[in-house]
Amino acid sequence: MKEITADNFWKRVDTLRQKKTIKALTEELGIEYESIRVQRTRHRYPNPEHMLLIANGLNTTLEFLLSGDTNQDIKKYPARIEKLADKLSKISEIHLLSVENIIEAIPVEENEGSNKAQIS
């Protein structure tokens, strides 16, 4: 298991936020910037509610931000999944049902030698 520290938490936040500033992220999430700035500067975790808001805002999980665990695809491909989710949110119910049926029909196997799922 990777070391769980506030410094590692903030490094993961920095990696996922890409070009977005902390100030822009906090404004987007409705979190007081000064509070987050102080926590980062003092190498501390934000409060639990803010941690969850940050994880959700970065399309990841709190588990990933804390531990770096990348077992779930949502954490490996957040931008790609977000783009697909955005497109899916704009299609009709009948088309959404069709997409669900296609996805359900795809057989997926976990390959023990890799973190990626393989399509048979």
C-alpha positions in Angstrom: 0.0 0.0 0.0 1.2 3.5 -0.8 1.9 5.9 2.0 -1.1 7.9 3.0 -0.1 11.4 3.8 -1.6 14.9 3.3 1.3 15.7 1.0 0.4 12.7 -1.3 -3.2 13.7 -1.1 -2.4 17.2 -2.5 0.0 15.8 -5.1 -2.8 13.6 -6.5 -5.2 16.6 -6.5 -2.5 18.6 -8.4 -2.1 15.8 -10.9 -5.9 15.5 -11.5 -6.7 19.2 -11.7 -4.3 19.5 -14.7 -4.2 23.2 -15.7 -7.0 24.4 -13.4 -5.8 26.5 -10.5 -6.7 25.6 -6.9 -8.5 28.9 -6.6 -10.6 28.0 -9.7 -11.3 24.5 -8.4 -12.4 25.8 -5.0 -14.7 28.4 -6.6 -16.2 25.7 -8.8 -16.8 23.5 -5.8 -18.1 26.2 -3.5 -15.2 25.8 -1.1 -13.6 28.8 0.6 -10.2 29.2 -1.1 -8.4 30.5 1.9 -9.3 27.4 4.0 -7.8 25.1 1.3 -4.8 27.3 0.8 -4.0 27.1 4.5 -4.5 23.3 4.6 -2.1 22.8 1.7 0.5 25.2 3.1 0.4 23.4 6.5 0.5 20.0 4.8 -2.9 19.0 6.3 -5.9 17.3 5.0 -9.0 19.4 4.3 -12.1 18.6 6.3 -14.0 15.4 5.3 -16.8 17.3 3.4 -14.2 19.3 1.4 -12.3 16.1 0.7 -15.4 14.5 -0.8 -16.2 17.6 -2.8 -12.7 17.7 -4.2 -12.8 14.0 -5.1 -16.2 14.4 -6.8 -15.1 17.6 -8.6 -12.0 15.8 -10.0 -14.1 12.8 -11.1 -12.2 10.4 -8.8 -12.7 8.8 -5.4 -11.6 9.8 -2.0 -9.9 6.4 -1.8 -7.7 7.4 -4.7 -6.8 10.8 -3.3 -5.9 9.3 0.0 -4.1 6.1 -1.1 -3.4 6.3 -4.8 -5.3 3.1 -5.4 -6.0 2.9 -9.1 -8.0 -0.3 -9.4 -11.1 1.3 -10.8 -11.4 2.4 -14.4 -13.1 5.7 -13.4 -9.9 6.7 -11.8 -7.7 5.6 -14.7 -9.8 7.4 -17.4 -11.6 10.3 -15.7 -11.5 12.7 -18.6 -12.6 10.1 -21.1 -15.4 8.8 -18.9 -16.6 12.3 -18.1 -16.8 13.1 -21.8 -18.8 10.0 -22.5 -21.1 10.7 -19.5 -21.7 14.2 -20.9 -22.6 12.9 -24.3 -24.9 10.2 -22.8 -26.7 12.8 -20.7 -27.8 14.5 -23.9 -29.2 11.6 -25.8 -32.8 10.4 -25.9 -34.0 7.6 -23.5 -34.3 5.1 -26.4 -30.8 5.8 -27.5 -29.5 5.5 -23.9 -31.2 2.1 -23.6 -29.5 1.0 -26.8 -26.1 2.1 -25.5 -26.8 0.2 -22.2 -27.7 -2.9 -24.2 -24.5 -2.7 -26.2 -22.4 -2.3 -23.1 -24.1 -5.1 -21.3 -23.4 -7.4 -24.3 -19.6 -6.8 -24.2 -17.8 -9.6 -22.4 -15.0 -8.3 -20.2 -12.3 -10.3 -18.5 -9.8 -9.1 -15.9 -6.3 -9.9 -17.0 -4.2 -10.7 -13.9 -1.0 -9.4 -15.5 -2.5 -6.0 -16.2 -4.7 -3.3 -14.6 -6.7 -3.0 -17.9 -9.7 -5.1 -18.6 -9.6 -7.0 -21.9 -12.5 -7.4 -24.2 -12.9 -10.9 -25.5 
